[in-house]
Amino acid sequence: MQVILIQDVNNLGGANELVTVKNGYGRNFLIPKKLAVEANPSTLKQLEEKIKQQKKKEAKLLAEINSVIDKLKEGAVKIGAKTGTSGKIFGSVTSVQIARAIREQKGYEIDRRRIQIAEDVKELGNYKAKIDFGNGHEAELEFEVTPE
């Protein structure tokens, strides 16, 4: 029996996937628990439409991610920090400060949890951070720590 999964099912498949299962498993477990629907011409057509819409949405999201990556690569983001006489900053630069600087200077809202700083930033200078957009899309951001 062929069924279309509505939700992810362990050891079987993911949502919106067409799978073949034994009749009893499909009729007595998957369909009553609303984990799947029986595959017939109308549900197959709905599945194709869902997949088509999902691909459109992914393409739009990918284009937006690429535009953000291009904007971030244009130039370094400047972050002001309070410093002592030797050029060391009080505390360190965090992902929260980087996210705030991106929002103010580039105009994009990026979640601080997506920003990964490679090293501790405790002195003035140029540094790099990675921004993970998900689905294997990453960007490298250059930022400069300057005295306030």
MOCORBEL-V866456 format. One line per field, one symbol per residue. ss: DSSP state (2 for helix, 1 for strand, 0 for the rest). Layout:
BEGIN
ss=???
END
This chain:
BEGIN
ss=0111100010001000011100222222220000011100222222222222222222222222222222222000111110100001100000222222222220000002221110000010111111111100111111111110
END
